[in-house]
Amino acid sequence: GAGVSQSPSNKVTEKGKDVELRCDPISGHTALYWYRQRLGQGLEFLIYFQGNSAPDKSGLPSDRFSAERTGESVSTLTIQRTQQEDSAVYLCASSLGPPGTNYGYTFGSGTRLTVV
Amino acid sequence: DQQVKQNSPSLSVQEGRISILNCDYTNSMFDYFLWYKKYPAEGPTFLISISSIKDKNEDGRFTVFLNKSAKHLSLHIVPSQPGDSAVYFCAASASGTYKYIFGTGTRLKVLA
């Protein structure tokens, strides 16, 4: 597609439920990133995919968080047993190459997750 | 440990004047820096970048300055326009790593 597409754009869920967030990157972008932004804070790195593998999962805050990518395309971020502190905007970005190669990220519009 | 810091959460500037947004970093391994702009309900969009081999990069009304010895970069917008009102994030990366570290952002308001 023309840009990075994320769905849903908004999600309200009850504490303890599982949620799945989806990211469709720009076609041909091999690198895919998930970040989140909690209220009043900066962008927090969660996970990086190169192709379908995830060399860096260091930002996932707990084992309730997991992500996968298939077909070097779509990625899903799953949060199990959601907690109120999971409330944030979850941003997906894709890139042609890694940082430092003049390939900046292209971000999607994000999924605003609210856990009540 | 916040490796990239934007100490001013907000800034107001009169239309036509210069906007200066600042960013400090602590990791001396960082060698590539970006600025992103974010409007409400949209994802951040790439604005301008600079590599550590340079101390200045210019693109139209936007100029980024890098002071490696001070571990400081700044974004200058001249002249500022009301449409520049947004949150600006600086981000840094180190060669061989795969991610950018972002600051907490500065909300710029350009007054007409």
Interface residues (C-beta under 8 A of the other chain):
Chain A: V4 A31 Y33 Y35 G40 Q41 G42 L43 E44 F45 Y48 Q50 P55 D56 G59 L91 A93 P98 P99 G100 N102 G104 Y105 T106 F107 G108 S109 G110
Chain B: V4 Q6 D31 Y32 L34 Y36 A41 E42 G43 P44 T45 F46 S49 S51 F89 A91 S93 S95 T97 Y98 K99 Y100 I101 F102 G103 T104 G105
